């Protein structure tokens, strides 16, 4: 009888100065299910944004040829005066792709304006970081060669730490309203991801390495805080095998916020007391 072995995570490549480089594979190496999903994401983006669309990128585990889901980043042209909110569209397209391409797994869609990526005030750009360290162009003009390797510092850590509480509140709200088991699992999975992201961000500067793989994020945090091994194991389980029980997921969120929020608040008080969304790079 065969045994299923979970694929271990990987650390990102770094240059001679310790900056994180792009870990994505080439477009030709992308698995067919992910490539088909990418084509659908590009078609949907072109239908919505038309001439304002610059390019579309595949990110997430699928961009590295690994299972575990995909993210699609939609970059708009410089000067695109599209003032519509895209949150509902992003969620709808992600749900559509996930439904039509179930082999891909977890799907996210995010729209970036040009100035989200190419900032003019010297601020760190979370959008630029995400594109620079793990993305492959699947439609339009490839801009990744314009993105320098990224430093590991407090500016890179800020987003996941600052956004932790909001992500947990959003997940709790979705759980309270969810009726279908699939919706419960999706919200529970997001909560698990939020815990692992914030926990890893707290130790990333100290470790001076980068990864988006959940098992390594869990292990690196517990290496620094061995007393939280059980809590990180629960977060990993929730992110990879989410519970269909909404009450169980809500208890997980409450417990996680009780022990992790004091740590994130302490980091923010020391590094970002104004709670700015972007720090100077």
C-alpha positions in Angstrom: 0.0 0.0 0.0 1.4 3.4 -1.0 1.9 6.3 1.4 1.2 10.0 0.7 4.3 12.1 1.5 3.7 15.8 1.8 6.2 17.9 -0.3 8.5 19.8 1.9 8.9 23.5 1.5 11.8 25.4 0.0 13.8 28.6 0.9 13.9 31.3 -1.8 17.1 32.0 -3.7 19.1 35.0 -2.6 21.8 37.0 -4.3 25.3 37.8 -2.9 23.8 40.7 -0.8 21.1 38.5 0.7 18.3 39.9 -1.3 15.5 37.6 -2.3 15.2 36.8 -6.0 12.4 35.4 -8.2 11.7 31.7 -7.4 9.2 31.3 -10.2 9.7 28.8 -13.1 9.3 29.8 -16.8 5.9 29.9 -18.5 6.8 26.8 -20.5 7.2 24.8 -17.3 3.9 25.7 -15.8 1.5 22.7 -15.3 -1.3 22.6 -17.8 -4.2 23.0 -15.2 -2.5 26.2 -13.8 -1.8 27.5 -17.4 -5.5 27.0 -18.3 -6.5 28.8 -15.2 -4.1 31.6 -16.0 -5.5 32.0 -19.5 -9.0 32.4 -18.0 -7.7 35.0 -15.5 -6.1 36.9 -18.4 -9.3 36.8 -20.5 -11.4 38.0 -17.5 -9.0 40.8 -16.8 -9.0 41.9 -20.5 -12.8 41.9 -20.5 -13.0 44.1 -17.4 -10.1 46.5 -18.0 -9.7 46.6 -21.8 -6.9 49.0 -22.9 -6.1 49.8 -19.2 -4.7 46.3 -18.7 -0.9 46.0 -18.9 -0.1 42.4 -17.9 -1.2 39.4 -15.8 1.1 37.3 -13.6 0.9 33.9 -12.1 2.1 33.6 -8.5 1.7 31.3 -5.5 2.8 27.6 -5.4 1.7 27.1 -9.0 4.3 29.6 -10.2 7.0 27.4 -8.7 5.6 24.2 -10.2 4.2 23.0 -6.8 0.7 22.1 -5.6 -1.2 24.3 -3.1 -2.9 26.9 -5.2 -2.3 29.9 -7.4 -2.5 33.7 -7.2 -3.1 35.9 -10.3 -1.8 39.5 -10.2 -3.4 41.9 -12.7 -1.3 45.0 -13.4 -2.9 48.1 -14.9 -1.2 50.6 -17.1 0.3 53.9 -15.9 -2.4 56.5 -16.2 -5.3 54.1 -16.1 -8.1 56.1 -14.5 -10.2 53.2 -13.3 -11.6 54.3 -10.0 -13.9 51.3 -9.5 -13.5 49.1 -6.5 -12.2 45.7 -7.6 -12.7 43.7 -4.4 -16.0 42.1 -5.5 -14.6 41.4 -9.0 -11.4 39.8 -7.6 -13.5 37.5 -5.3 -15.9 36.6 -8.1 -13.2 35.7 -10.6 -11.2 33.8 -8.0 -14.3 31.8 -7.1 -15.0 31.2 -10.8 -11.5 29.9 -11.5 -11.5 27.7 -8.4 -14.8 26.2 -9.5 -13.7 25.6 -13.1 -10.2 24.5 -12.4 -10.4 22.5 -9.1 -7.0 20.8 -9.7 -5.3 24.2 -9.1 -6.5 24.5 -5.5 -6.7 27.7 -3.6 -7.1 30.7 -5.9 -6.6 34.5 -5.3 -6.9 37.4 -7.7 -5.4 40.8 -7.0 -5.5 44.0 -9.1 -2.4 46.3 -8.9 -2.4 49.9 -10.2 0.9 50.9 -11.8 1.8 53.2 -8.8 1.1 50.4 -6.4 4.2 48.7 -7.8 6.4 51.6 -9.0 6.1 54.0 -6.0 7.4 57.5 -6.3 7.9 58.4 -2.7 10.5 55.9 -1.7 8.0 53.7 0.2 8.3 50.0 0.3 5.8 48.4 -2.1 4.2 45.1 -1.0 2.9 44.7 -4.6 6.4 45.0 -6.0 7.8 42.6 -3.4 5.2 39.9 -4.4 5.8 40.3 -8.1 9.6 40.4 -7.7 10.0 37.3 -5.5 7.4 34.9 -7.1 5.7 35.6 -10.4 5.8 34.6 -14.0 4.1 36.7 -16.7 1.3 34.8 -18.4 -0.2 37.7 -20.5 0.9 41.1 -21.7 4.4 42.7 -21.4 6.7 41.1 -18.9 7.8 43.6 -16.3 9.6 41.3 -13.8 13.0 42.1 -15.2 12.4 45.7 -14.1 12.0 44.5 -10.5 15.2 44.3 -8.4 15.8 41.6 -5.9 14.1 42.5 -2.6 15.7 43.1 0.8 14.5 41.4 4.0 13.8 44.1 6.5 11.0 45.6 8.6 9.3 47.1 5.6 8.9 43.7 4.0 7.6 42.3 7.3 5.1 45.1 8.0 2.2 44.0 5.8 1.6 40.6 7.2 2.0 41.9 10.8 -0.2 45.0 10.4 -2.8 43.0 8.4 -3.1 40.1 10.9 -6.0 41.5 13.0 -8.0 42.6 9.9 -7.5 39.2 8.2 -8.7 37.4 11.3 -11.7 39.7 11.7 -12.6 39.2 8.1 -12.3 35.4 8.4 -14.5 35.5 11.6 -17.2 37.5 9.8 -17.2 35.1 6.9 -17.5 32.2 9.2 -20.4 33.7 11.1 -22.3 34.2 7.8 -21.2 30.9 6.1 -23.7 28.1 5.7 -22.1 25.9 3.1 -19.1 23.7 4.3 -16.9 24.9 1.4 -17.3 28.5 2.5 -16.6 27.5 6.1 -13.4 25.7 5.0 -12.3 28.6 2.8 -12.6 31.1 5.7 -10.9 28.7 8.1 -8.1 28.2 5.6 -7.6 32.0 5.3 -7.4 32.3 9.1 -4.7 29.6 9.2 -2.7 31.4 6.5 -3.0 34.7 8.3 -1.5 33.2 11.5 1.4 31.5 9.7 2.1 34.7 7.7 2.2 37.0 10.7 4.2 34.5 12.8 6.8 34.1 10.1 7.0 37.9 9.5 7.9 38.3 13.2 11.1 36.2 12.7 12.0 36.9 9.1 14.4 39.8 9.7 16.2 37.7 12.4 16.5 34.7 10.1 17.3 36.7 6.9 15.7 34.1 4.7 12.4 34.0 2.9 9.8 31.4 2.1 6.1 31.2 1.3 5.8 27.5 2.1 3.7 26.9 5.1 5.7 24.1 6.7 8.9 26.2 6.8 7.0 29.3 8.1 5.7 27.1 10.9 9.1 25.5 11.6 11.1 28.8 11.6 8.7 30.4 14.1 8.7 27.5 16.4 12.5 27.3 16.2 12.5 30.8 17.7 9.5 30.3 20.0 9.4 26.6 20.9 6.7 27.3 23.5 4.3 28.0 20.7 4.8 24.7 18.8 1.2 23.5 19.5 -0.3 26.7 18.4 1.6 26.8 15.1 0.8 23.1 14.5 -2.9 24.1 14.8 -2.5 27.0 12.4 -0.8 24.7 9.9 -3.5 22.1 10.2 -6.2 24.8 9.7 -4.4 26.2 6.6 -3.9 22.8 5.0 -6.8 20.7 6.3 -9.4 23.3 7.2 -12.3 22.3 9.4 -15.9 22.4 8.0 -17.0 23.2 11.6 -17.5 26.9 11.8 -17.5 26.9 15.6 -14.2 25.1 15.7 -12.7 27.6 13.3 -14.0 30.5 15.4 -12.5 29.1 18.5 -9.2 28.8 16.6 -9.4 32.4 15.6 -10.1 33.6 19.1 -7.3 31.5 20.6 -4.8 32.7 18.0 -5.6 36.3 18.4 -5.2 36.0 22.2 -1.6 34.8 22.0 -0.4 36.4 18.7 -1.9 39.8 18.9 0.3 40.9 21.8 3.4 39.9 19.8 2.3 41.7 16.6 1.3 44.8 18.6 4.7 44.8 20.3 6.5 44.7 16.9 4.3 47.5 15.5 4.9 49.7 18.6 8.6 49.3 18.1 8.8 49.5 14.3 5.6 51.1 13.0 3.9 53.1 15.9 1.8 55.1 13.3 0.4 51.8 11.9 1.4 53.0 8.4 0.5 50.5 5.6 3.8 51.2 3.9 7.2 51.9 5.4 10.1 53.5 3.8 12.2 50.9 1.9 
